[in-house]
Every structure is written in structure tokens, then in C-alpha cells.
Amino acid sequence: MTVASFIASQRADHGVPHVIGRQALSVSQSWLWHDRPPTPRQLHRQSLDQAVKRSFEDSGATDGSPRIATDLREEGSRVPEKTVAASMAAPVDEVG
């Protein structure tokens, strides 16, 4: 049982509010949901990051964000150049 499910069960079974359960276990609100599945936005961003990486590698690691954004648009993506640049600038371990 995860901490989040335990706190949820305490609320359901005993009426203990989430805030009290978190405070009793010294768990921050942001940490409580750390094991949730990725949101649609996060999944989209992971997919975009992979497409940027693939396009960059296909270019022989020579194209910059303007050219990669153009390539992705030609493939049907609606992606701003700044988003491509941010993906390229992200540390390697953050890119899916």
C-alpha cells in the first residue's frame, strides 16, 4: 500500500482529512502524488522530446532548433521553435 492510498483509505474509512493524514505522517502535499501516472501533458512532452532527439540524431547532430522545428512541422506536429529549443537544452536524463 502506498502512502497516498493509505491516506486516502483513512479518509474513506475514518473521515480523516487528507491534510491531517499528511501532517501526521510528515508528508508534503507535492510528495504525496509523486507516484501518480504521467498526465496527458507529460506524455505529450515526452513524445515531443523523443521526436526532437530523433530528428537531431538523424541530422548528424548538426541541426539547430529552427530546422528541427521545421522538420517536425512537416511531419504534422504543431510545435513552437522555443519548445524545441527548450527540449534540446534539457539535461539528457530528463529527455525521455
C-alpha positions, 0 to 999 in steps of 0.5 A: 500500500502506498502512502497516498492510498493509505491516506486516502483509505483513512479518509474513506474509512475514518473521515480523516482529512487528507491534510491531517493524514499528511501532517501526521505522517510528515508528508508534503502535499507535492510528495504525496502524488509523486507516484501518480501516472504521467498526465496527458501533458507529460506524455505529450512532452515526452513524445515531443522530446523523443521526436526532437532527439530523433530528428537531431540524431538523424541530422548528424547532430548538426541541426539547430532548433529552427530546422528541427522545428521545421522538420517536425512541422512537416511531419504534422506536429504543431510545435513552437521553435522555443519548445524545441529549443527548450527540449534540446537544452534539457539535461539528457536524463530528463529527455525521455 
